[in-house]
Amino acid sequence: MKKSGTYKGRYFILGGLIPIVTKEVSSRVRLNELQAAIKKQIGLKEIILALSLNPHGEHTDSYLRQLLSPIAEPLGMKITSLGRGLSTGTELEYSDSNTLKNAFKNRG
């Protein structure tokens, strides 16, 4: 994120993804630290989840939304994810159906 130069806000490194079949989530990622960091940020307007586009990333995204909604909603914070879809320069005819589905879903 830092190297891209496109985001100037604060960020938090979660430390991994949550496997779909795990019961011990806290040993995989830093959830308590994330919640504490969010609660300390006065005036925070948005939480952007930037995770890998794979089953573990999607599961982590869903888990974090459930975990963070009770904190975010009363304070008027949005929880969003990075857009997913077609990359710049991609030939449409070579794109798979999941990429096209996400491109339509996340159009803006």
All heavy atoms as an XYZ file, in Angstrom:
835
protein
N       0.833     -1.195      0.000
C       0.000      0.000      0.000
C       0.865      1.241      0.000
O       0.564      2.204     -0.672
C      -0.935     -0.010      1.205
C      -1.957     -1.098      1.117
S      -3.341     -1.012      2.236
C      -3.773      0.659      2.311
N       1.919      1.179      0.783
C       2.804      2.337      0.881
C       3.505      2.603     -0.451
O       3.592      3.738     -0.900
C       3.831      2.085      1.979
C       4.488      3.303      2.521
C       5.339      2.901      3.721
C       5.635      4.095      4.581
N       6.384      3.725      5.769
N       3.983      1.535     -1.092
C       4.703      1.672     -2.359
C       3.822      2.208     -3.480
O       4.310      2.878     -4.376
C       5.284      0.326     -2.783
C       6.470     -0.099     -1.968
C       7.003     -1.429     -2.473
C       8.128     -1.924     -1.607
N       8.623     -3.224     -2.053
N       2.533      1.891     -3.450
C       1.652      2.319     -4.540
C       1.467      3.830     -4.564
O       1.244      4.414     -5.612
C       0.281      1.643     -4.423
O      -0.468      2.217     -3.370
N       1.540      4.468     -3.403
C       1.370      5.915     -3.333
C      -0.049      6.373     -3.586
O      -0.308      7.557     -3.707
N      -1.005      5.444     -3.633
C      -2.385      5.822     -3.936
C      -3.251      5.998     -2.703
O      -4.340      6.526     -2.792
C      -3.054      4.757     -4.844
O      -2.992      3.501     -4.181
C      -2.357      4.663     -6.182
N      -2.761      5.553     -1.568
C      -3.545      5.660     -0.338
C      -2.733      6.412      0.697
O      -1.614      6.033      1.014
C      -3.919      4.266      0.182
C      -4.761      4.310      1.424
C      -6.082      4.724      1.354
C      -4.236      3.956      2.651
C      -6.858      4.779      2.502
C      -5.010      4.006      3.799
C      -6.317      4.425      3.712
O      -7.087      4.491      4.837
N      -3.300      7.468      1.244
C      -2.585      8.319      2.194
C      -3.080      8.194      3.630
O      -2.615      8.877      4.507
C      -2.702      9.786      1.754
C      -2.221     10.057      0.357
C      -0.740      9.875      0.242
C      -0.288     10.282     -1.146
N       0.832      9.570     -1.636
N      -4.029      7.308      3.871
C      -4.593      7.169      5.206
C      -3.814      6.193      6.070
O      -2.717      5.758      5.739
N      -4.407      5.850      7.188
C      -3.801      4.885      8.106
C      -4.172      3.479      7.656
O      -5.205      3.263      7.058
C      -4.320      5.103      9.517
C      -3.919      6.424     10.092
C      -4.525      6.542     11.491
N      -4.273      7.847     12.023
C      -3.266      8.135     12.834
N      -2.438      7.199     13.208
N      -3.090      9.356     13.282
N      -3.320      2.524      8.010
C      -3.656      1.140      7.725
C      -3.167      0.253      8.850
O      -2.336      0.629      9.646
C      -3.117      0.675      6.371
C      -1.628      0.812      6.188
C      -0.770     -0.228      6.526
C      -1.087      1.972      5.653
C       0.594     -0.109      6.359
C       0.271      2.091      5.468
C       1.105      1.054      5.816
O       2.454      1.173      5.642
N      -3.750     -0.928      8.898
C      -3.455     -1.899      9.942
C      -3.161     -3.228      9.262
O      -3.928     -3.679      8.406
C      -4.668     -2.048     10.867
C      -4.479     -3.037     11.979
C      -3.944     -2.623     13.192
C      -4.814     -4.369     11.820
C      -3.767     -3.531     14.225
C      -4.639     -5.277     12.841
C      -4.108     -4.861     14.050
N      -2.075     -3.865      9.632
C      -1.721     -5.150      9.048
C      -2.287     -6.247      9.940
O      -1.894     -6.391     11.100
C      -0.196     -5.286      8.882
C       0.284     -4.201      7.917
C       0.171     -6.685      8.399
C       1.779     -4.079      7.800
N      -3.216     -6.990      9.384
C      -3.942     -8.013     10.128
C      -3.048     -9.191     10.504
O      -3.225     -9.801     11.545
C      -5.125     -8.491      9.285
C      -6.200     -9.305      9.950
C      -6.813     -8.574     11.131
C      -7.284     -9.643      8.939
N      -2.102     -9.512      9.656
C      -1.154    -10.579      9.976
C      -1.483    -11.922      9.366
O      -0.816    -12.907      9.651
N      -2.495    -11.991      8.536
C      -2.846    -13.250      7.890
C      -4.308    -13.284      7.509
O      -5.008    -12.283      7.575
N      -4.745    -14.453      7.104
C      -6.136    -14.676      6.743
C      -6.711    -15.736      7.667
O      -5.980    -16.500      8.288
C      -6.242    -15.139      5.289
C      -5.748    -14.143      4.242
C      -5.744    -14.787      2.869
C      -6.607    -12.892      4.245
N      -8.024    -15.796      7.739
C      -8.696    -16.764      8.598
C      -9.110    -17.959      7.744
O      -9.964    -17.824      6.867
C      -9.930    -16.135      9.273
C      -9.520    -14.906     10.091
C     -10.640    -17.166     10.138
C     -10.688    -14.080     10.585
N      -8.512    -19.119      7.985
C      -8.939    -20.312      7.241
C     -10.408    -20.625      7.511
O     -10.917    -20.379      8.606
C      -8.033    -21.422      7.786
C      -6.859    -20.707      8.336
C      -7.387    -19.402      8.861
N     -11.055    -21.192      6.536
C     -12.490    -21.437      6.616
C     -12.846    -22.418      7.731
O     -13.877    -22.283      8.373
C     -13.021    -21.929      5.248
C     -12.840    -20.807      4.227
C     -14.467    -22.369      5.325
C     -13.039    -21.215      2.800
N     -12.000    -23.377      8.006
C     -12.336    -24.424      8.985
C     -11.563    -24.307     10.294
O     -11.266    -25.297     10.931
C     -12.119    -25.832      8.378
C     -13.104    -26.106      7.277
C     -10.698    -25.986      7.897
N     -11.253    -23.115     10.719
C     -10.529    -22.948     11.977
C     -11.468    -22.495     13.086
O     -12.433    -21.788     12.839
C      -9.358    -21.960     11.840
O      -8.577    -22.010     13.019
C      -9.833    -20.540     11.642
N     -11.186    -22.924     14.279
C     -11.966    -22.490     15.441
C     -11.201    -21.447     16.243
O     -11.777    -20.622     16.907
C     -12.300    -23.690     16.321
C     -13.114    -24.729     15.610
C     -14.267    -25.143     16.444
C     -14.975    -26.297     15.776
N     -16.277    -26.048     15.376
N      -9.881    -21.480     16.188
C      -9.026    -20.575     16.962
C      -8.588    -19.400     16.082
O      -7.480    -19.384     15.567
C      -7.813    -21.336     17.510
C      -6.970    -20.538     18.466
C      -7.753    -19.969     19.636
O      -8.613    -20.667     20.203
O      -7.500    -18.807     19.996
N      -9.477    -18.437     15.912
C      -9.233    -17.301     15.027
C      -8.152    -16.373     15.571
O      -7.304    -15.888     14.828
C     -10.548    -16.523     14.790
C     -10.299    -15.280     13.975
C     -11.565    -17.423     14.114
N      -8.150    -16.135     16.867
C      -7.218    -15.154     17.446
C      -5.752    -15.554     17.284
O      -4.876    -14.697     17.329
C      -7.540    -14.911     18.917
O      -7.409    -16.104     19.643
N      -5.489    -16.841     17.088
C      -4.102    -17.258     16.872
C      -3.654    -17.005     15.438
O      -2.467    -17.036     15.141
C      -3.932    -18.736     17.209
O      -4.617    -19.545     16.274
N      -4.587    -16.725     14.547
C      -4.277    -16.523     13.125
C      -4.084    -15.051     12.758
O      -3.290    -14.721     11.914
C      -5.404    -17.092     12.257
C      -5.636    -18.550     12.432
C      -4.552    -19.317     11.761
N      -4.865    -20.733     11.806
C      -4.322    -21.608     11.021
N      -3.439    -21.227     10.134
N      -4.627    -22.869     11.131
N      -4.887    -14.194     13.354
C      -4.863    -12.766     13.010
C      -4.979    -11.924     14.274
O      -5.412    -12.410     15.318
C      -5.993    -12.403     12.017
C      -5.756    -13.025     10.663
C      -7.342    -12.799     12.545
N      -4.650    -10.660     14.157
C      -4.628     -9.741     15.308
C      -5.959     -8.992     15.448
O      -6.036     -7.795     15.243
C      -3.470     -8.774     15.129
C      -2.146     -9.453     14.963
C      -1.014     -8.515     14.641
N      -1.490     -7.171     14.364
C      -0.724     -6.090     14.377
N       0.542     -6.186     14.639
N      -1.216     -4.915     14.111
N      -7.008     -9.715     15.797
C      -8.341     -9.113     15.864
C      -8.500     -8.144     17.026
O      -9.094     -7.074     16.862
C      -9.408    -10.208     15.953
C      -9.498    -11.124     14.739
C     -10.518    -12.222     14.994
C      -9.859    -10.333     13.504
N      -8.000     -8.498     18.189
C      -8.135     -7.600     19.351
C      -7.419     -6.286     19.103
O      -7.926     -5.214     19.447
C      -7.596     -8.278     20.615
C      -8.443     -9.457     21.043
O      -9.632     -9.521     20.742
N      -7.835    -10.406     21.726
N      -6.240     -6.362     18.506
C      -5.477     -5.147     18.205
C      -6.202     -4.291     17.171
O      -6.216     -3.069     17.265
C      -4.070     -5.491     17.699
C      -3.194     -6.160     18.737
C      -3.278     -7.685     18.701
O      -4.296     -8.240     18.223
O      -2.327     -8.316     19.175
N      -6.835     -4.959     16.187
C      -7.598     -4.222     15.170
C      -8.768     -3.485     15.807
O      -8.979     -2.299     15.554
C      -8.096     -5.179     14.087
C      -9.022     -4.577     13.031
C      -8.324     -3.465     12.260
C      -9.527     -5.662     12.095
N      -9.528     -4.165     16.633
C     -10.668     -3.528     17.292
C     -10.212     -2.344     18.145
O     -10.839     -1.277     18.122
C     -11.414     -4.541     18.159
C     -12.189     -5.555     17.355
C     -12.830     -6.592     18.240
O     -12.177     -7.188     19.083
N     -14.126     -6.808     18.054
N      -9.134     -2.505     18.881
C      -8.622     -1.420     19.725
C      -8.169     -0.236     18.870
O      -8.432      0.921     19.216
C      -7.467     -1.926     20.584
N      -7.509     -0.509     17.757
C      -7.032      0.564     16.872
C      -8.202      1.346     16.287
O      -8.157      2.577     16.186
C      -6.167     -0.017     15.756
N      -9.263      0.662     15.916
C     -10.440      1.332     15.353
C     -11.118      2.202     16.408
O     -11.510      3.335     16.134
C     -11.418      0.296     14.762
C     -10.806     -0.323     13.503
C     -12.770      0.927     14.456
C     -11.557     -1.513     12.976
N     -11.250      1.693     17.610
C     -11.900      2.452     18.684
C     -11.128      3.711     19.050
O     -11.721      4.704     19.483
C     -12.078      1.567     19.917
C     -13.127      0.500     19.725
C     -13.198     -0.428     20.921
C     -14.203     -1.527     20.700
N     -14.232     -2.493     21.800
N      -9.812      3.716     18.864
C      -8.975      4.884     19.193
C      -9.060      5.992     18.153
O      -8.758      7.139     18.449
C      -7.502      4.466     19.293
C      -7.165      3.695     20.523
C      -5.670      3.390     20.518
C      -5.306      2.399     21.579
N      -3.891      2.028     21.506
N      -9.439      5.660     16.930
C      -9.429      6.624     15.837
C     -10.654      7.523     15.865
O     -11.731      7.134     15.426
C      -9.345      5.909     14.473
C      -8.068      5.153     14.271
C      -6.847      6.040     14.361
O      -6.812      7.133     13.798
N      -5.845      5.588     15.074
N     -10.500      8.715     16.339
C     -11.601      9.680     16.379
C     -11.800     10.223     14.967
O     -10.847     10.596     14.292
C     -11.287     10.824     17.361
C     -11.168     10.238     18.768
C     -12.356     11.906     17.304
C     -10.627     11.204     19.783
N     -13.030     10.238     14.513
C     -13.345     10.780     13.202
C     -13.134      9.812     12.051
O     -13.223     10.206     10.891
N     -12.877      8.563     12.329
C     -12.700      7.561     11.283
C     -14.012      7.402     10.531
O     -15.065      7.220     11.138
C     -12.267      6.231     11.907
C     -11.909      5.093     10.970
C     -10.648      5.451     10.174
C     -11.656      3.824     11.770
N     -13.964      7.478      9.197
C     -15.177      7.432      8.394
C     -15.355      6.117      7.653
O     -16.466      5.756      7.292
C     -15.174      8.572      7.382
C     -15.225      9.928      8.026
C     -15.165     11.017      7.005
C     -15.131     12.350      7.725
N     -14.631     13.412      6.909
N     -14.252      5.425      7.397
C     -14.345      4.217      6.588
C     -13.274      3.214      6.995
O     -12.145      3.584      7.288
C     -14.172      4.574      5.109
C     -14.314      3.422      4.164
C     -14.194      3.854      2.714
O     -13.761      4.990      2.433
O     -14.529      3.025      1.855
N     -13.654      1.952      6.983
C     -12.724      0.847      7.180
C     -12.666      0.118      5.844
O     -13.693     -0.383      5.366
C     -13.211     -0.105      8.288
C     -13.336      0.643      9.611
C     -12.270     -1.303      8.399
C     -14.094     -0.137     10.673
N     -11.506      0.102      5.225
C     -11.338     -0.566      3.937
C     -10.642     -1.891      4.172
O      -9.528     -1.933      4.685
C     -10.503      0.293      2.961
C     -11.128      1.669      2.788
C     -10.356     -0.425      1.616
C     -10.238      2.652      2.050
N     -11.297     -2.977      3.790
C     -10.710     -4.303      3.911
C      -9.980     -4.626      2.608
O     -10.599     -4.669      1.549
C     -11.801     -5.343      4.199
C     -12.651     -5.081      5.437
C     -13.779     -6.107      5.538
C     -11.793     -5.093      6.690
N      -8.688     -4.826      2.693
C      -7.862     -5.129      1.519
C      -7.293     -6.532      1.705
O      -6.281     -6.717      2.370
C      -6.744     -4.094      1.376
N      -7.988     -7.503      1.139
C      -7.631     -8.904      1.347
C      -7.513     -9.621      0.002
O      -8.058     -9.171     -1.008
C      -8.696     -9.587      2.212
C      -8.912     -8.947      3.578
C     -10.243     -9.377      4.180
C      -7.764     -9.304      4.503
N      -6.836    -10.743      0.024
C      -6.667    -11.541     -1.186
C      -8.017    -12.046     -1.690
O      -8.926    -12.316     -0.908
C      -5.774    -12.745     -0.908
O      -4.504    -12.326     -0.494
N      -8.108    -12.179     -3.004
C      -9.330    -12.697     -3.619
C      -9.184    -14.205     -3.787
O      -8.815    -14.712     -4.829
C      -9.583    -12.021     -4.966
C     -10.876    -12.407     -5.679
C     -12.072    -12.167     -4.791
C     -11.014    -11.657     -6.971
N      -9.404    -14.898     -2.685
C      -9.397    -16.361     -2.662
C     -10.359    -16.765     -1.548
O     -10.874    -15.904     -0.828
C      -7.972    -16.909     -2.442
C      -7.343    -16.453     -1.147
O      -8.001    -16.315     -0.118
N      -6.040    -16.198     -1.175
N     -10.662    -18.055     -1.393
C     -11.646    -18.437     -0.375
C     -11.292    -17.959      1.038
O     -12.175    -17.520      1.780
C     -11.664    -19.968     -0.461
C     -11.314    -20.248     -1.887
C     -10.295    -19.194     -2.244
N     -10.024    -18.009      1.428
C      -9.641    -17.555      2.765
C      -9.812    -16.040      2.901
O     -10.239    -15.556      3.948
C      -8.201    -17.965      3.088
C      -8.018    -19.437      3.191
N      -8.549    -20.192      4.216
C      -7.375    -20.307      2.386
C      -8.236    -21.455      4.040
N      -7.524    -21.556      2.930
N      -9.477    -15.296      1.857
C      -9.658    -13.849      1.878
C     -11.124    -13.461      1.958
O     -11.504    -12.557      2.700
N     -11.959    -14.154      1.196
C     -13.396    -13.881      1.226
C     -13.987    -14.226      2.598
O     -14.820    -13.495      3.124
C     -14.108    -14.679      0.128
C     -13.727    -14.252     -1.278
C     -14.196    -12.854     -1.623
O     -15.312    -12.472     -1.214
O     -13.445    -12.143     -2.305
N     -13.539    -15.326      3.175
C     -14.010    -15.720      4.510
C     -13.577    -14.685      5.556
O     -14.369    -14.295      6.422
C     -13.466    -17.106      4.873
C     -13.830    -17.559      6.249
N     -15.125    -17.859      6.618
C     -13.077    -17.728      7.358
C     -15.148    -18.210      7.887
N     -13.915    -18.139      8.366
N     -12.331    -14.234      5.457
C     -11.813    -13.223      6.387
C     -12.605    -11.928      6.250
O     -12.963    -11.303      7.248
C     -10.313    -12.983      6.156
O      -9.623    -14.236      6.272
C      -9.745    -11.992      7.143
N     -12.917    -11.530      5.018
C     -13.702    -10.323      4.761
C     -15.059    -10.435      5.466
O     -15.471     -9.525      6.186
C     -13.887    -10.139      3.250
C     -14.597     -8.852      2.907
O     -15.843     -8.783      3.046
O     -13.921     -7.910      2.485
N     -15.726    -11.545      5.282
C     -17.033    -11.757      5.886
C     -16.944    -11.759      7.413
O     -17.767    -11.141      8.101
C     -17.606    -13.086      5.390
O     -18.827    -13.359      5.990
N     -15.945    -12.436      7.945
C     -15.757    -12.509      9.398
C     -15.505    -11.113      9.979
O     -16.088    -10.741     10.996
C     -14.592    -13.445      9.720
C     -14.417    -13.694     11.192
C     -15.070    -14.754     11.811
C     -13.614    -12.864     11.982
C     -14.925    -14.992     13.174
C     -13.465    -13.092     13.339
C     -14.126    -14.150     13.932
O     -13.986    -14.363     15.278
N     -14.640    -10.345      9.324
C     -14.326     -8.995      9.817
C     -15.534     -8.078      9.773
O     -15.733     -7.260     10.672
C     -13.167     -8.393      9.021
C     -11.805     -9.019      9.265
C     -10.778     -8.434      8.307
C     -11.369     -8.826     10.706
N     -16.346     -8.189      8.731
C     -17.558     -7.375      8.646
C     -18.493     -7.658      9.834
O     -19.037     -6.739     10.433
C     -18.282     -7.604      7.329
C     -17.593     -6.962      6.158
C     -18.269     -7.328      4.846
N     -17.533     -6.764      3.752
C     -17.671     -5.515      3.310
N     -18.535     -4.711      3.882
N     -16.946     -5.074      2.308
N     -18.667     -8.943     10.162
C     -19.509     -9.309     11.305
C     -18.915     -8.792     12.610
O     -19.634     -8.318     13.481
C     -19.663    -10.822     11.391
C     -20.575    -11.401     10.359
C     -20.718    -12.907     10.528
O     -19.856    -13.565     11.086
N     -21.821    -13.444     10.030
N     -17.616     -8.896     12.740
C     -16.937     -8.488     13.965
C     -16.950     -6.967     14.145
O     -17.144     -6.465     15.250
C     -15.490     -8.990     13.936
C     -14.632     -8.646     15.146
C     -15.000     -9.554     16.307
C     -13.164     -8.793     14.801
N     -16.743     -6.238     13.054
C     -16.565     -4.784     13.140
C     -17.861     -3.983     13.020
O     -17.896     -2.823     13.431
C     -15.571     -4.323     12.079
C     -14.166     -4.918     12.194
C     -13.294     -4.461     11.033
C     -13.529     -4.561     13.523
N     -18.909     -4.564     12.480
C     -20.169     -3.820     12.309
C     -20.697     -3.221     13.613
O     -21.130     -2.064     13.625
C     -21.237     -4.704     11.664
O     -20.925     -4.909     10.317
N     -20.689     -3.957     14.730
C     -21.179     -3.359     15.983
C     -20.356     -2.149     16.445
O     -20.857     -1.299     17.172
C     -21.063     -4.500     16.998
C     -21.059     -5.751     16.199
C     -20.381     -5.385     14.910
N     -19.117     -2.070     16.036
C     -18.271     -0.918     16.380
C     -18.507      0.211     15.381
O     -18.661      1.368     15.752
C     -16.775     -1.301     16.365
C     -16.490     -2.390     17.402
C     -15.886     -0.076     16.600
C     -15.117     -3.009     17.263
N     -18.548     -0.139     14.102
C     -18.589      0.856     13.031
C     -19.949      1.542     12.882
O     -20.011      2.762     12.729
C     -18.182      0.202     11.711
N     -21.017      0.778     12.889
C     -22.341      1.331     12.607
C     -22.764      2.448     13.562
O     -23.221      3.499     13.109
C     -23.382      0.222     12.554
C     -23.255     -0.617     11.307
C     -24.220     -1.789     11.271
O     -25.123     -1.865     12.140
O     -24.068     -2.631     10.376
N     -22.625      2.287     14.873
C     -23.034      3.376     15.771
C     -22.236      4.663     15.565
O     -22.713      5.746     15.864
C     -22.783      2.819     17.175
C     -22.727      1.345     17.019
C     -22.218      1.104     15.634
N     -21.023      4.535     15.033
C     -20.173      5.707     14.810
C     -20.280      6.242     13.379
O     -19.577      7.168     13.011
C     -18.712      5.355     15.129
C     -18.462      4.920     16.577
C     -17.036      4.415     16.742
C     -18.740      6.073     17.529
N     -21.141      5.637     12.570
C     -21.336      6.093     11.200
C     -20.196      5.745     10.255
O     -20.034      6.396      9.222
N     -19.405      4.734     10.582
C     -18.293      4.299      9.714
C     -18.809      3.309      8.677
O     -19.633      2.466      8.983
C     -17.213      3.582     10.524
C     -16.425      4.427     11.445
S     -15.209      3.355     12.270
C     -15.303      3.995     13.915
N     -18.285      3.418      7.471
C     -18.583      2.448      6.427
C     -17.513      1.362      6.466
O     -16.352      1.651      6.743
C     -18.547      3.082      5.038
C     -19.638      4.073      4.775
C     -19.688      4.483      3.319
C     -18.380      5.061      2.842
N     -18.403      5.575      1.479
N     -17.902      0.147      6.144
C     -16.944     -0.941      5.963
C     -17.009     -1.321      4.485
O     -18.073     -1.712      3.989
C     -17.271     -2.161      6.846
C     -17.253     -1.779      8.320
C     -16.282     -3.293      6.564
C     -17.688     -2.886      9.260
N     -15.891     -1.167      3.784
C     -15.842     -1.464      2.359
C     -14.671     -2.404      2.072
O     -13.827     -2.633      2.929
C     -15.679     -0.182      1.520
O     -14.446      0.456      1.880
C     -16.822      0.795      1.759
N     -14.657     -2.919      0.857
C     -13.555     -3.756      0.399
C     -13.016     -3.150     -0.886
O     -13.731     -2.439     -1.592
C     -14.038     -5.176      0.107
O     -14.527     -5.783      1.269
N     -11.773     -3.468     -1.194
C     -11.216     -3.018     -2.457
C     -12.036     -3.587     -3.598
O     -12.502     -4.727     -3.524
C      -9.764     -3.485     -2.608
C      -8.747     -2.868     -1.672
C      -7.364     -3.438     -1.985
C      -8.726     -1.360     -1.804
N     -12.213     -2.803     -4.662
C     -12.929     -3.285     -5.836
C     -12.172     -4.438     -6.475
O     -10.948     -4.474     -6.455
N     -12.917     -5.368     -7.013
C     -12.305     -6.507     -7.682
C     -12.911     -6.603     -9.071
O     -14.081     -6.347     -9.270
C     -12.576     -7.794     -6.918
C     -11.840     -7.843     -5.597
C     -12.431     -8.930     -4.723
N     -11.638     -9.297     -3.584
C     -11.522     -8.620     -2.475
N     -12.112     -7.458     -2.364
N     -10.805     -9.061     -1.468
N     -12.101     -7.000    -10.016
C     -12.609     -7.147    -11.369
C     -11.484     -7.156    -12.366
O     -10.415     -7.693    -12.113
N     -11.719     -6.511    -13.487
C     -10.763     -6.528    -14.580
C      -9.575     -5.619    -14.294
O      -9.742     -4.503    -13.830
C     -11.445     -6.064    -15.870
C     -12.588     -6.959    -16.344
C     -13.338     -6.283    -17.479
C     -12.045     -8.292    -16.781
N      -8.413     -6.105    -14.604
C      -7.202     -5.293    -14.470
C      -7.047     -4.397    -15.687
O      -7.540     -4.713    -16.768
C      -5.966     -6.199    -14.382
O      -6.054     -7.034    -13.267
N      -6.340     -3.295    -15.526
C      -6.056     -2.404    -16.639
C      -5.299     -3.161    -17.717
O      -4.347     -3.880    -17.429
C      -5.209     -1.206    -16.155
O      -5.921     -0.561    -15.102
C      -4.937     -0.237    -17.284
N      -5.742     -3.045    -18.933
C      -5.070     -3.696    -20.049
C      -5.512     -5.124    -20.300
O      -5.005     -5.787    -21.194
N      -6.473     -5.612    -19.536
C      -6.945     -6.975    -19.703
C      -7.835     -7.088    -20.931
O      -8.688     -6.239    -21.167
C      -7.752     -7.422    -18.464
O      -6.913     -7.364    -17.328
C      -8.312     -8.811    -18.617
N      -7.638     -8.140    -21.708
C      -8.515     -8.419    -22.837
C      -9.772     -9.097    -22.310
O      -9.699    -10.120    -21.636
C      -7.808     -9.338    -23.841
C      -6.617     -8.689    -24.523
C      -7.025     -7.563    -25.456
O      -8.143     -7.613    -26.027
O      -6.227     -6.622    -25.590
N     -10.919     -8.535    -22.602
C     -12.183     -9.031    -22.085
C     -12.421    -10.494    -22.449
O     -12.880    -11.287    -21.636
C     -13.328     -8.156    -22.612
C     -14.686     -8.334    -21.977
C     -14.614     -8.082    -20.494
C     -15.687     -7.407    -22.617
N     -12.076    -10.872    -23.665
C     -12.352    -12.237    -24.118
C     -11.559    -13.306    -23.373
O     -11.903    -14.474    -23.390
C     -12.098    -12.367    -25.619
C     -10.648    -12.085    -25.988
C     -10.520    -11.392    -27.330
O     -11.335    -10.515    -27.609
O      -9.589    -11.748    -28.056
N     -10.470    -12.916    -22.680
C      -9.652    -13.880    -21.943
C      -9.953    -13.903    -20.448
O      -9.320    -14.623    -19.698
C      -8.161    -13.581    -22.155
C      -7.754    -13.652    -23.601
C      -7.245    -12.536    -24.245
C      -7.894    -14.830    -24.325
C      -6.883    -12.593    -25.579
C      -7.533    -14.901    -25.655
C      -7.034    -13.776    -26.275
O      -6.678    -13.835    -27.594
N     -10.931    -13.133    -20.029
C     -11.269    -13.062    -18.608
C     -12.190    -14.208    -18.223
O     -13.108    -14.559    -18.965
C     -11.957    -11.736    -18.293
O     -11.084    -10.677    -18.583
N     -11.965    -14.773    -17.044
C     -12.822    -15.867    -16.587
C     -14.138    -15.314    -16.036
O     -14.278    -14.118    -15.780
C     -12.094    -16.721    -15.533
C     -11.789    -15.927    -14.283
O     -10.709    -15.299    -14.214
O     -12.635    -15.948    -13.376
N     -15.096    -16.213    -15.828
C     -16.440    -15.783    -15.413
C     -16.452    -15.123    -14.039
O     -17.204    -14.173    -13.815
C     -17.404    -16.973    -15.437
O     -16.965    -17.977    -14.559
N     -15.616    -15.590    -13.093
C     -15.579    -14.952    -11.762
C     -15.040    -13.529    -11.846
O     -15.530    -12.641    -11.156
C     -14.724    -15.770    -10.789
C     -15.468    -16.956    -10.236
O     -16.693    -16.932    -10.156
N     -14.755    -17.988     -9.858
N     -14.033    -13.306    -12.679
C     -13.489    -11.961    -12.844
C     -14.540    -11.037    -13.434
O     -14.727     -9.912    -12.970
C     -12.236    -11.993    -13.741
O     -11.265    -12.846    -13.131
C     -11.647    -10.607    -13.925
N     -15.250    -11.501    -14.442
C     -16.301    -10.684    -15.058
C     -17.436    -10.411    -14.071
O     -17.938     -9.290    -13.995
C     -16.848    -11.369    -16.305
C     -15.893    -11.407    -17.489
C     -16.458    -12.284    -18.587
C     -15.616    -10.006    -18.004
N     -17.816    -11.433    -13.300
C     -18.877    -11.250    -12.302
C     -18.476    -10.176    -11.292
O     -19.260     -9.274    -10.971
C     -19.140    -12.576    -11.589
C     -20.245    -12.499    -10.551
C     -20.498    -13.844     -9.911
C     -19.509    -14.006     -8.769
N     -19.703    -15.211     -7.985
N     -17.239    -10.227    -10.818
C     -16.773     -9.234     -9.844
C     -16.629     -7.856    -10.476
O     -16.852     -6.847     -9.814
C     -15.458     -9.690     -9.207
C     -15.687    -10.748     -8.157
O     -16.565    -10.610     -7.324
N     -14.921    -11.804     -8.213
N     -16.254     -7.800    -11.732
C     -16.144     -6.512    -12.418
C     -17.504     -5.824    -12.496
O     -17.619     -4.622    -12.273
C     -15.551     -6.707    -13.809
N     -18.545     -6.597    -12.806
C     -19.888     -6.022    -12.846
C     -20.366     -5.635    -11.464
O     -20.936     -4.572    -11.258
C     -20.886     -7.006    -13.477
C     -20.894     -6.974    -14.970
C     -20.378     -8.027    -15.692
C     -21.404     -5.890    -15.645
C     -20.368     -7.995    -17.062
C     -21.410     -5.831    -17.029
C     -20.892     -6.894    -17.748
N     -20.123     -6.511    -10.509
C     -20.563     -6.277     -9.137
C     -19.921     -5.030     -8.530
O     -20.551     -4.284     -7.788
C     -20.229     -7.508     -8.292
C     -20.664     -7.434     -6.863
C     -20.259     -8.711     -6.148
C     -20.384     -8.575     -4.663
N     -19.841     -9.749     -3.977
N     -18.648     -4.788     -8.836
C     -17.909     -3.695     -8.219
C     -17.708     -2.509     -9.148
O     -16.790     -1.719     -8.960
C     -16.555     -4.220     -7.734
C     -16.718     -5.268     -6.672
O     -17.295     -5.012     -5.631
N     -16.252     -6.468     -6.944
N     -18.565     -2.387    -10.129
C     -18.413     -1.262    -11.058
C     -18.755      0.036    -10.352
O     -19.485      0.053     -9.381
C     -19.278     -1.484    -12.283
C     -20.761     -1.402    -12.026
C     -21.545     -1.829    -13.267
N     -22.956     -1.641    -13.081
C     -23.753     -2.456    -12.447
N     -23.277     -3.537    -11.888
N     -25.039     -2.193    -12.336
N     -18.179      1.103    -10.834
C     -18.437      2.363    -10.159
C     -18.491      3.539    -11.033
O     -18.349      3.626    -12.175
